[in-house]
Amino acid sequence: MDRHEIGADAMLLQGKVAFITGAARGQGRSHAVRLAREGAAIIAVDVCAPVSADNGYPASGPADLEETVRLVEAEGAPIVAHEADVRDSAALGAVLKEAVARLDGRLDVVVANAGICNWGRFWEISDEQWRTMIDVNLTGVWRTLKAAVPHMIEAGNGGSIITVSSVAGIKSLPGQGHYSAAKHGVVGLTKSAAAELGEYGIRVNSVHPWGVLTPMGEDANVHEVLSRHPSYGASFASLLPDLPIAEPRDISDGVLWLASDLSRSVTGTQLTLDMGATKV
């Protein structure tokens, strides 16, 4: 199905409902606005609070989520937004129970986007740093899918789940053993979910960004790590030197494609949106 078949002016997600985690700013906000522009109602959650003292960038706050609400509503789309931590299954379940009931009892798209990023050689990071990374970036994705999938199955409309991994989910990175482990784990979970959900018409795919112009993408600790360990620099190359960092909309375009029927034959795949970084 292409734009010609569905009509040049048709909205790709008209009448659908999308659940997005980590939606207060950055990629999550961009995904919410992009899917809303294509007709989707949005369910948005974000922790809106500091998660790890090891992160080298400021945390999102309630005002950020409020801005996402404003931007989605400016697109003419309904939105249900709550502060919720992907480490809290009960909170995710409560949000979805309320929101799905308010939005015609359906859930068509899930974007498991919430995540953190920090740095350190694997034998030097603390137990807490490792534990928090895995709990947010891997177990948080599992909790998101666990909370969402029963609603999708019950609605009986099929759907699309997009997990947000990373270049580090395909090519492990030095200084980020814990992050690479979590993002590789997301790929394994995605593939298993695709195999288990195909019979319900639910597709599951992962996206793999490289550097993106967000607060997380501008973590000052990156420069410190590369300065102390210059040999790591070779692992951070890409094939598009004129595009050193992507914008959130570049990732949102890929998410939209996977969310829509334009990718109806695609499941269990890893979509690299990475300036070729996984090929270097």
N, C-alpha and C positions, 0 to 999 in steps of 0.2 A: 504494500500500500504506500503510495507517495502523495505528495501534495496535490498533484493533478487529479488523482482518483478521489481524494476526499474534499477537494475544492480548495482553491488557492487561499481563501479567506477563512477557512475552517480552523477552529481552535483544536489543537491536538489532544487536549485533555478535558474537553467540555463535559461537565457533569460528573467528573471524577473527584475523588478525595485523596489527598496526599499527606502523609505523616512524615515530618522531617525533624530529626534530632539535631541539637547544636545549631538552632536556627536564629540565635540572637544577632549574629553578625557574620562577616566573612563568607565562606562558601555556603554555609547553611542559609544565611539570609538571601544570598543570591539565588540559591535553588528555590526557596520559597517564592520569591518574586517572579522568577522565570516560569515556574509551573503555574502560578496564579495567572500570569499573563496569557497562558494557553488554556485557561478556563477551569483550572482545578481549585476546589476549596482546600484550605490548608489547615492542618493540625501541626502546631509548632511547639517544641519544647526546648529548653536550655537550662542548664544549671544556674546560670547567672550569678556565679560566685567563684572564688578561687578554688582550684582543685588540687594543685600540687605546688609546693614552694620551689620545686626544681624547674618549673617553667620560666623561661626567660622573656616572657611577654605578659602584659596585663590581662586579667580575667575579664570576661564579659560581665555585665550587670543588668539589672532590671530595665534600665533605660534603653539598653540595646534591644532587648526583646520588644519593648514598646515601639521602637522605631521600625522593627520588622513588621509589626502589626499595622502600623501606619502605611508602610510601603505596599503591603499586600492589599489592604483596603483601597489604596489609590488605584490599584489595578482592577477594582470592581469585584474582588473575590472575597467570600467569607473566610474568616480565620478564627480558630480557637487556639489560644496560646496560653501556656502555663509554664511556670518554673518547675523543672523536674530533672533529677539526676539519673543518667542511664545506669548508675550503680544501684538504683532503687527499683526493683521489679514492681513493688506495690504502687509506687507513684506512677510509673508508666502505665500500669493496668488501669488505674483510676482515671488518668487523663483520657485514655482511649475509650473506656466505657462511656464516659460523659460525651466526648466529642463525636464518636461514631453515632450515638443516639441522636445528637443534634443535627448531624449531617446526613440524614436520610438512610441511616443504617448501613452505610457502605464504607469500604476502605479499599482503594485500588492501587495506590502507590506508596511504598515506604522508601525513604532515603535515610539510611543509618549513617549519619554524617558526623555525629559528635565524636570528638577525639582531642587528645592533647599531644604535645611534642616536647621532649627535652633531651638532654645530651649527657654523655658520660661513657667511658670505657666500661665494658660489662663487669669487670672484676672490681671496679671502683665505685659503682653506684650502690646505694643502700638497698636493703630489703624493701623498704617502704617505696622507694622510687620505682623499683621493678614491679612491685605489687600493684601500685596505683596505675602504672602504664597498662598492664595487662587487664586490670579490672575495668578501666574506661575504654580502651581501644579495641579490646577483643571481647571480653565478657559483656561489656556494654552493648556491643552489636548483637550478641546472642540474646541478651535480655530484650532488646528492641524487637527483634524478630519473634521471639517467644510471645511477647505481648500482642504483637500485631497480627500474626498469622491466623489465629483462630477467628478473628473478625473477618479477614479476607475469605477464609474458607466458608464461613457462615453466610456471607453475602452472596457467594456463588458467582462472582463476576470475573474470576481469574485475577490478573493483576501483574504488577512488576515490582520487584524489590531490588533496590540498588544499595549495595554496601560500599562505603568509601574506604578503600585501602590506600595504597601509596606506591610510588616507585619502590619503596622499601619493602613492599609486599611481594615483589618479584626479584629485585636485586638488593641483597642485604647491604647495609651501609655501615661503615666504621663509625664508632662513636654513638651508635644507635642500636646496639644489640637488642635492647628491650623493646624498642619501637619496631624494629624489623621483625622480631619474633611475633609481636602482636599483629602486625599487618600481614605477615605470612599466614598467621592463624585465621585472619578474616577471609583469605582466599579459600582455605580448606573448608571453613564453615559455609561459605557461599556455594561451593561446588556440591557439598552434601545437601544443602537446602534446595538447590536446583533439582537434584535427583529426587528428593522427597516430595517436592511441591508440583512437579510437572503434571501429575494426574489431576491436579486442581486448576490447571491452566495458569498457574502462577510462575512467572519467570524470575530468575534470581541471577544477578550479574554484579561484578565489582568494577569500580573505576579506580584508576591509578594515576593521580596527579603527581607532578613534580613541584617545584617551587611555585607558590601562588601568593599574590599580593594581598595578604591579610595580616592581622597582628601576629598570628602564629608564624606566618611565612617570613616575618621580619624579626624573628627572635635574635637578639644581640649575641646570644651565647654561641651561635653558629661561627661567628668570626673568631671568637676566643678559641674554640675547639680546633678550627683549621689553622690558626696561628701557632698553637702548641704542637699540632701534628700535621705539618704541611704535606706529608705523604698521603694523607686522606683526600687531598684535593682532586686527585685523578678520578675518584669514585663519584664526583659530583659534576661531571661534565654532561653536556647534552649535544644534540646534533643541530640545534638552531641557535647559534651564538647571537643572532640579532633579536632573539626573544628569550632573554635570560630568565624571565619570570612571567608566569601566566597571570591573567586577571581572573577573578572568580567567575565571570561570565563564560570564560572558555571552558571551565569545568561544568557549568550549568547547562551549556548546550549539549554536552555529552550525556548528562543526567536526563535531560528532556528527551533525547533520542531513545534512551533505554526505557524511560517511563511510558513512552507512547507506542502505538501500534506500528510505527515506522520500523521498530526492531522486533516485531512479533515472532520472528524465527530465531531470536538470539536468547540463549540461556546458558548459565554455567560458564560464561566467558569473562575474560579480564580485559577491560577497555583501557588502554594506556593513553592518557591525555598529558603527555610528559615531555614534549619537545624532543622525543627520541632518546631520553635518558636511560631507559631500560635496555637500549641497544648498544650502549657504550661500555 
